[in-house]
C-alpha cells in the first residue's frame, strides 16, 4: 500500500499562473483533506471532502478550488497563483464514518513557491 | 470555532522527560489527538484521548482533562530521533474538520 501520494513534490510558479495539485489514497477512506502549512502556523485546512461527491470549505479556502474526482482522488487547483500561496501543501485522508475517532493519514507534501 | 494553545519550543537532553501542554477552546469536543512531524516530513498520528485520563503508548503518553479543556503529551526517555514538531488537534461533533495547534518544536540535545 502506498498510502497517500501527492504530485508534484516541488513546484515553482509565477504570479498569475495556474496549477493543480494531485492527491490519491489507496486505503479506501471516505474523507479527504487539503491543508497548507506555513512556518509557525501549524496546519490550516483549505478544503475537505467528507465523502465522495461532497466538498466543503475549510479555514482558508480563498484562491483555491477542489475536485473529488472519485473515492481515491482529491485535487486542489490554484487558478491564479499569488505569492501568499507559497507554502507546503499536505493532502490527508481518514475513515471518518468508521466511528468518532479518525486518524488522519498524510501524504508527503508539495512544496510550492510562487514568485 | 476552535482555538488551541501549545508552547512553541522545548529543548531537553537525551534521556530526559518532556511534557507538551495543550489548552483548547472549542464549541463542542470529540477528543484530543497528537501528531508528530519530523523536519520536511509528513505529520503522523501519535495518540488520541476521547475520555479523561492517561493513554500510554510505549515511551509516549497523552493525558486529557475535559473539565479543564487541557491535555498534554509526555515524552519519556528522550532520544535524538524524537526531535520533531508535535501538534495537538481537536475535532468537534458534527464537524469533519480537525483543528491543529501551531505546534511545539522539540529539540533533543546529546
Interface residues (C-beta under 8 A of the other chain):
Chain A: X31 X33 X40 X41 X42 X43 X44 X45 X48 X50 X56 X58 X59 X90 X96 X100 X101 X102 X103 X104 X105 X106 X107 X108 X109
Chain B: X8 X30 X31 X33 X35 X41 X42 X43 X44 X45 X48 X50 X87 X91 X96 X97 X98 X99 X100 X101 X102 X103
